[in-house]
């Protein structure tokens, strides 16, 4: 099973990605939580951005996460390759630790100014749907990839755990960014186990205390444990304003502006975004 997963990792990930993306798009079209504010321009540019991310990672990152896990096993690197706890404990603990890593990375991205410049692209989307889950600057994707590679070496994660985690993270991110209607009574139950769209949408509010909450992408427990959880947006889900007040208009829609966005400065007095050479 492990060998099959490893041999066809890219195919499994692509299949899961395409299937869930299509499902969420259909669900959003038939039963949306909020009325979409913008047309397909922003969605197509978000999709173009994730395509560029995939190509650049393949070109610039020397190994895939599953390959790094294999290398670690071969050389006996990492916690679970030194301490034999058995496959199942190593598998589930690796999933848990890697999810905690993603939560911690997300928090740090919000609080270190240089990293926030890179991450804020994700927050400048003026609407919230499944394509928002794909809206990350290539610099953030590459930084995140190297961090995961280092962490895999440190914990000695099994190959299967790494592949399963990558697939789950991708699926859950598209799910919890989707503009879909889930009955509130079901949502309340789901929040004990997974991050729901209503839970994560709070994180995309223009209100700073809401932006700096609900960091989880997959498991909601870290937000509960570290007290970064906010149950609902102040304005309610259908009326809340999405994005960042400093970034509005075409510059947060079209691909070339998205790629330039980390190099924008923001004039605090007016809230107007400007390119460095315009200062």
C-alpha positions, 0 to 999 in steps of 0.5 A, spaced: 500 500 500 505 504 501 509 503 495 502 504 491 501 511 494 508 513 493 508 511 486 502 514 484 502 520 489 502 526 484 496 522 481 492 521 487 493 528 489 491 531 483 485 527 483 483 529 490 484 536 488 480 536 482 474 532 485 473 536 491 474 543 487 469 541 482 464 538 488 465 545 492 464 549 485 457 545 484 455 546 491 457 553 491 453 554 485 447 550 488 447 552 495 451 558 497 452 561 504 453 568 501 451 572 495 457 572 490 460 579 490 464 578 484 464 575 477 469 569 474 475 574 473 478 573 481 476 566 480 480 565 474 486 569 477 486 565 483 486 558 479 492 561 475 496 563 481 495 556 484 497 553 477 504 558 477 505 555 484 505 548 482 510 549 477 515 553 481 515 548 486 516 543 482 522 547 479 525 550 485 524 545 490 529 539 490 525 534 493 517 532 494 515 531 501 514 524 500 521 523 497 524 527 503 520 522 508 523 516 504 530 519 505 529 520 512 527 513 513 533 510 509 538 514 513 535 513 520 533 521 521 528 524 525 524 522 532 520 516 529 526 513 525 530 513 532 525 511 537 520 505 534 513 507 537 510 502 531 507 504 525 500 506 527 502 511 533 508 514 528 502 515 523 497 518 527 502 523 531 505 525 524 499 527 522 497 531 528 504 534 529 504 536 521 497 540 522 500 543 529 506 546 524 501 549 519 497 552 525 504 555 528 506 557 521 500 561 520 500 564 526 507 567 525 505 569 518 500 574 521 505 577 526 512 577 523 511 584 518 516 581 512 512 574 512 505 578 513 507 582 506 507 575 503 501 572 506 496 578 506 495 576 499 491 570 501 487 575 505 486 581 500 481 576 496 474 581 496 470 574 496 470 568 500 470 561 496 473 555 494 478 559 489 480 563 496 484 556 498 488 556 492 490 564 493 497 564 496 503 567 493 509 563 490 514 565 495 509 563 501 508 556 498 516 555 497 517 557 504 512 553 507 515 547 502 522 548 505 519 548 512 515 542 511 521 538 508 525 540 515 520 538 519 519 531 516 526 530 517 526 532 524 520 527 526 522 522 521 514 522 519 512 515 515 511 516 507 504 514 508 503 519 513 506 525 509 502 523 503 495 522 507 497 529 510 498 533 504 491 530 501 487 531 507 490 539 508 489 540 500 481 537 501 480 541 508 483 547 505 478 547 499 472 545 504 473 550 509 474 556 504 468 554 500 461 559 500 457 553 502 451 552 506 451 548 512 445 547 517 448 551 523 446 545 528 451 540 523 456 546 523 456 546 531 458 539 531 463 539 525 467 544 529 469 539 534 473 535 529 474 539 523 474 547 521 468 549 517 467 554 512 463 558 517 469 557 522 474 559 517 470 565 514 471 569 520 479 569 519 478 573 512 474 579 516 476 586 515 476 587 522 483 585 525 481 581 531 477 577 527 483 576 522 487 574 527 483 568 529 481 561 527 488 560 524 486 552 523 486 549 516 484 542 518 484 540 525 480 546 529 483 544 536 489 548 536 485 554 536 481 552 542 487 550 546 491 556 544 485 561 545 485 564 538 478 561 536 472 566 535 465 563 534 462 568 529 463 574 526 461 581 529 457 583 523 454 576 521 456 571 516 452 574 510 454 581 512 461 581 514 466 584 509 471 580 506 479 582 505 483 588 507 481 595 508 488 597 505 487 593 498 481 594 494 479 594 487 483 591 481 489 590 484 487 585 488 484 581 482 488 580 476 494 576 476 500 580 475 498 585 481 497 579 485 504 577 484 507 584 485 503 585 492 508 583 497 512 589 494 506 594 495 507 599 501 501 601 505 500 608 507 497 608 514 494 615 514 490 614 507 489 606 507 492 607 500 496 601 497 502 604 493 508 601 489 515 602 492 517 607 487 511 611 488 513 613 495 
